Structure formats: structure tokens, C-alpha cells
């Protein structure tokens, strides 16, 4: 276990150092999140497949590795496609402006923190694959079903936002289409929900070590709602949308979906 985690940590540190270099060369921070998504996915896949030990990977290891791959390919691919030829990500632009002359050094440090966060997520994937019970049980299938729901929800939210932005008539407006009328950040919500699937799978083996997998959804909630997700994005919306965003914020939940207020 320790050797696998050390290798995963080294890989994530190298990947995020590369992401820092790309941002410095291109001025496009979108590649940071794409790199992080692919790196966490690859780390999770490797750790999941190694969880079978000397007996080799079994059904649970392959299931968990597949979920990690599906998550990584969707999110990383979407961000990479969105970032190609796009301007600076407003969240990172806000951070870089806050950091001023220390922006390059602070960004490097920030990305190494992201590498640590990625290791926690990959470790939770590993714990899910480590469940000792043979074969697949009800909680394994429940976790896979929850992951599928979250994956579809995130894909739908991203597609709804993409179509809204593609319409020139919506320039300068706020998307309230579909899921965006129930949550100000439905893509973040479903991203978080997908990570709840791994603790479910981890608990299927009945081993207390499975509780460690709850670190993934707990961490993702903190990151998305209180750190690198909602705060900088909503600060950008306040600056660029003004009163319209204040009205949207008063009516629509920030994270967990719910009926909009009148």
C-alpha cells in the first residue's frame, strides 16, 4: 500500500508541476484542471488495479478502476476541449490578480496543494477497490448506480451551459436553463455526488478501513463550495453580472439542487 501511494504522490507532483509550466508558457489556466483530472484518474486506476495484491485484480478492482477512468475521461476531456483557444479561466485570473507579483510562486504552491488533494482522492479510490469481500455485492452496484447518475447529471449540466453560451443572444446573461435553475453550480454538485459512490463501494466489504473513503466526498465538498470552486467563480459573476447575479443568487440554491424561490 505504502509503495503504491508514494508512486501515486510522485506522479501527481510531477503532473501538477507540468501544469504550472504549461500555464506559465501559455497563459491559459484551463489546462491546469484538465491535467489534474487526467492525473488523478490515472493514479486512481493504477491504485485500484494494484489493490488486488498478489492474487491480482478481481471484479471490484476492475469496477472501481473503470469508474475512475470514466470520471477522468469525461471531466478532463470536457475541460481540455473548453480550454483550447479559450481565454484565461476567470477563477484563476482572480487568484493571479490577488497574488500580484508573487503569482508565479503562489500558483506553483497552489498546484502542489492540488496534487495532495488528488492523492487523497486517488487514495479513496484505492480504499474502495481494497474491500476484501469477494465478488460484487449490493453496495457495489449501488455505488455504480449512484456514479452513473452523477456522471449523467454533470454531463447534462455542462451541455446545458455550453448550449447557453453558444447562443450569441445570451451574451452577458446568466444561465438558468434546466439544472441551472435549481442550483447555481449543478456541475459541481454532481461532481461531488460522484465521489460519494466510492465510499459506498468501500463499505461493501464490511471492513472499517472503508470509512477512509469518505475523505473523497468530504474533500471535494470543501474544495468546490469553500475554496477553488464556488468562491472565485461567484466573485467573477458579481463583478460581471452585477444586480442580475444578485437576483439569481437570491432565488437559486448555491449547491444542493432545489426548487427556485419565487
C-alpha positions as CSV (number, residue, x, y, z in Angstrom):
1,X,0.0,0.0,0.0
2,X,2.7,2.5,1.0
3,X,4.8,1.9,-2.1
4,X,1.7,2.4,-4.3
5,X,0.7,5.6,-2.6
6,X,4.3,7.0,-2.8
7,X,4.4,6.3,-6.6
8,X,1.0,8.0,-7.0
9,X,2.1,11.0,-5.0
10,X,5.3,11.4,-7.1
11,X,3.2,11.1,-10.3
12,X,0.8,13.8,-9.1
13,X,3.5,16.2,-8.1
14,X,5.2,15.8,-11.5
15,X,1.9,16.3,-13.3
16,X,1.0,19.5,-11.4
17,X,4.5,20.8,-11.9
18,X,4.0,20.3,-15.6
19,X,0.6,22.0,-15.4
20,X,2.3,25.0,-13.8
21,X,4.8,25.1,-16.6
22,X,2.1,25.0,-19.3
23,X,0.2,27.8,-17.6
24,X,3.4,29.9,-17.4
25,X,4.1,29.3,-21.1
26,X,0.5,29.7,-22.5
27,X,-1.2,32.0,-20.0
28,X,-4.2,29.6,-20.1
29,X,-5.1,28.1,-16.7
30,X,-7.7,25.9,-18.2
31,X,-5.0,23.2,-18.8
32,X,-4.4,23.0,-15.1
33,X,-7.7,21.5,-14.3
34,X,-7.5,19.2,-17.4
35,X,-4.1,17.9,-16.3
36,X,-5.3,17.4,-12.7
37,X,-8.3,15.4,-13.8
38,X,-6.3,13.1,-16.0
39,X,-3.6,12.7,-13.4
40,X,-6.0,11.9,-10.6
41,X,-7.8,9.4,-12.9
42,X,-4.6,7.7,-13.9
43,X,-3.4,7.5,-10.3
44,X,-6.8,6.1,-9.2
45,X,-6.8,3.5,-12.0
46,X,-3.3,2.3,-11.0
47,X,-4.1,2.2,-7.3
48,X,-7.4,0.3,-7.9
49,X,-5.8,-2.3,-10.1
50,X,-3.0,-2.8,-7.5
51,X,-5.5,-3.3,-4.7
52,X,-5.9,-7.0,-5.6
53,X,-2.4,-7.7,-4.2
54,X,-0.6,-10.9,-5.2
55,X,-3.9,-12.6,-6.3
56,X,-4.4,-9.9,-9.0
57,X,-7.3,-7.7,-9.8
58,X,-10.8,-9.0,-9.4
59,X,-14.3,-7.8,-10.2
60,X,-14.3,-5.0,-7.6
61,X,-10.8,-3.7,-8.6
62,X,-11.9,-3.6,-12.3
63,X,-15.2,-1.9,-11.4
64,X,-13.5,0.8,-9.4
65,X,-10.8,1.3,-12.0
66,X,-13.5,1.7,-14.7
67,X,-15.3,4.3,-12.6
68,X,-12.1,6.3,-12.1
69,X,-11.4,6.1,-15.9
70,X,-14.9,7.2,-16.8
71,X,-14.7,10.1,-14.4
72,X,-11.3,11.2,-15.6
73,X,-12.0,11.0,-19.3
74,X,-15.3,12.9,-19.1
75,X,-14.1,15.8,-16.9
76,X,-10.6,16.0,-18.3
77,X,-11.8,15.8,-21.9
78,X,-14.5,18.4,-21.3
79,X,-12.1,20.9,-19.7
80,X,-9.4,20.3,-22.4
81,X,-12.0,20.9,-25.2
82,X,-13.3,24.0,-23.4
83,X,-9.8,25.4,-22.8
84,X,-8.5,25.0,-26.4
85,X,-8.2,28.6,-27.7
86,X,-10.2,30.0,-24.8
87,X,-9.2,33.0,-22.6
88,X,-7.9,32.7,-19.1
89,X,-10.1,30.8,-16.7
90,X,-11.8,33.6,-14.6
91,X,-11.2,31.7,-11.3
92,X,-7.5,31.5,-11.9
93,X,-7.4,35.0,-13.3
94,X,-8.9,36.2,-10.0
95,X,-6.4,34.3,-8.0
96,X,-3.5,35.6,-10.1
97,X,-4.7,39.1,-9.6
98,X,-4.9,38.6,-5.8
99,X,-1.4,37.2,-5.7
100,X,0.1,40.1,-7.7
101,X,3.9,40.0,-8.2
102,X,4.0,36.6,-6.3
103,X,1.6,35.0,-8.7
104,X,4.0,32.5,-10.3
105,X,5.4,31.2,-7.0
106,X,1.9,31.2,-5.3
107,X,0.5,29.3,-8.3
108,X,3.2,26.7,-8.1
109,X,2.5,26.2,-4.4
110,X,-1.3,26.1,-5.0
111,X,-0.9,23.3,-7.6
112,X,1.2,21.2,-5.2
113,X,-1.7,21.5,-2.8
114,X,-3.9,20.3,-5.6
115,X,-1.5,17.3,-6.0
116,X,-2.0,16.5,-2.3
117,X,-5.8,16.8,-2.8
118,X,-5.5,14.5,-5.8
119,X,-3.6,11.9,-3.7
120,X,-6.5,11.9,-1.1
121,X,-9.0,11.3,-3.9
122,X,-6.9,8.6,-5.5
123,X,-6.3,7.0,-2.1
124,X,-10.1,6.9,-1.6
125,X,-10.4,5.1,-4.9
126,X,-7.8,2.6,-3.7
127,X,-9.7,2.0,-0.4
128,X,-12.9,1.3,-2.4
129,X,-11.0,-1.3,-4.5
130,X,-9.4,-2.8,-1.4
131,X,-12.7,-4.1,0.0
132,X,-11.9,-7.7,1.0
133,X,-15.3,-9.4,0.2
134,X,-15.1,-11.5,-2.9
135,X,-17.3,-10.7,-5.9
136,X,-19.7,-7.7,-6.2
137,X,-22.4,-7.0,-3.5
138,X,-25.4,-4.8,-3.3
139,X,-23.4,-1.7,-2.2
140,X,-21.0,-2.2,-5.1
141,X,-23.9,-2.0,-7.5
142,X,-25.5,0.9,-5.5
143,X,-22.2,2.8,-5.8
144,X,-22.0,2.2,-9.5
145,X,-25.6,3.3,-10.0
146,X,-25.0,6.5,-8.0
147,X,-21.9,7.2,-10.0
148,X,-23.8,6.7,-13.3
149,X,-26.5,9.2,-12.0
150,X,-23.8,11.7,-11.0
151,X,-22.0,11.3,-14.3
152,X,-25.1,11.9,-16.4
153,X,-26.1,14.9,-14.2
154,X,-22.7,16.5,-14.6
155,X,-22.6,15.9,-18.4
156,X,-26.1,17.3,-18.7
157,X,-25.3,20.4,-16.7
158,X,-22.1,21.0,-18.8
159,X,-24.0,20.6,-22.0
160,X,-26.8,22.9,-20.9
161,X,-24.3,25.6,-20.1
162,X,-22.4,25.0,-23.3
163,X,-25.5,25.5,-25.4
164,X,-26.5,28.6,-23.5
165,X,-23.1,30.2,-24.1
166,X,-23.1,29.2,-27.7
167,X,-26.2,31.4,-28.4
168,X,-25.0,34.9,-29.0
169,X,-28.3,36.2,-27.7
170,X,-27.3,35.1,-24.3
171,X,-24.1,37.1,-24.1
172,X,-23.8,38.8,-20.7
173,X,-26.8,36.8,-19.3
174,X,-26.9,34.2,-16.6
175,X,-27.8,30.6,-17.5
176,X,-30.9,29.4,-15.7
177,X,-31.6,26.6,-18.2
178,X,-32.6,23.2,-16.9
179,X,-30.5,22.2,-13.9
180,X,-29.1,25.7,-13.6
181,X,-32.5,26.9,-12.4
182,X,-32.2,24.5,-9.5
183,X,-28.6,25.0,-8.5
184,X,-26.1,27.8,-9.2
185,X,-23.5,25.1,-9.6
186,X,-25.1,21.8,-10.7
187,X,-21.9,20.7,-12.4
188,X,-20.1,21.0,-9.0
189,X,-23.0,19.2,-7.2
190,X,-22.9,16.2,-9.5
191,X,-19.1,16.2,-9.4
192,X,-19.3,15.9,-5.6
193,X,-22.1,13.3,-5.8
194,X,-19.9,11.0,-8.0
195,X,-17.3,10.8,-5.2
196,X,-20.0,9.6,-2.8
197,X,-20.1,6.4,-4.9
198,X,-16.6,5.3,-3.8
199,X,-17.4,5.1,0.0
200,X,-20.4,3.0,-0.8
201,X,-18.3,0.5,-2.7
202,X,-15.6,0.7,0.0
203,X,-18.2,-0.3,2.7
204,X,-19.4,-3.3,0.7
205,X,-16.6,-5.5,2.1
206,X,-17.6,-4.8,5.7
207,X,-14.1,-3.6,6.7
208,X,-13.7,-0.5,8.8
209,X,-11.0,0.7,6.5
210,X,-13.7,1.5,4.1
211,X,-14.7,4.5,6.2
212,X,-11.5,6.2,5.0
213,X,-13.0,6.6,1.5
214,X,-15.4,9.2,2.9
215,X,-12.4,11.5,2.7
216,X,-13.1,12.0,-1.0
217,X,-16.6,13.5,-0.9
218,X,-15.6,15.5,2.2
219,X,-12.6,17.0,0.5
220,X,-14.5,17.6,-2.7
221,X,-17.2,19.5,-0.9
222,X,-14.7,21.7,0.9
223,X,-12.8,22.4,-2.4
224,X,-15.8,23.0,-4.5
225,X,-18.0,25.0,-2.1
226,X,-15.5,26.8,0.1
227,X,-12.2,27.1,-1.8
228,X,-11.3,26.8,-5.5
229,X,-14.8,26.3,-6.9
230,X,-17.7,28.5,-5.9
231,X,-16.0,31.5,-4.2
232,X,-13.8,32.7,-7.1
233,X,-16.4,31.9,-9.7
234,X,-19.1,33.8,-7.9
235,X,-16.7,36.7,-7.3
236,X,-16.3,36.8,-11.0
237,X,-20.1,36.7,-11.6
238,X,-20.6,39.5,-9.1
239,X,-18.1,41.7,-11.0
240,X,-19.5,40.9,-14.4
241,X,-23.2,40.4,-13.9
242,X,-24.0,42.8,-11.0
243,X,-27.7,43.0,-10.0
244,X,-28.7,40.2,-12.3
245,X,-26.4,37.8,-10.3
246,X,-27.7,39.2,-7.0
247,X,-31.3,38.3,-8.1
248,X,-30.2,34.8,-9.3
249,X,-28.3,34.2,-6.1
250,X,-31.4,35.2,-4.0
251,X,-33.6,32.7,-5.9
252,X,-31.4,29.7,-6.6
253,X,-29.5,27.4,-4.2
254,X,-25.8,27.6,-4.3
255,X,-25.0,23.9,-4.4
256,X,-27.7,21.3,-3.5
257,X,-30.5,21.4,-6.1
258,X,-33.9,22.6,-5.1
259,X,-36.9,24.4,-6.5
260,X,-36.1,28.1,-7.2
261,X,-37.6,30.6,-4.8
262,X,-40.2,33.0,-6.3
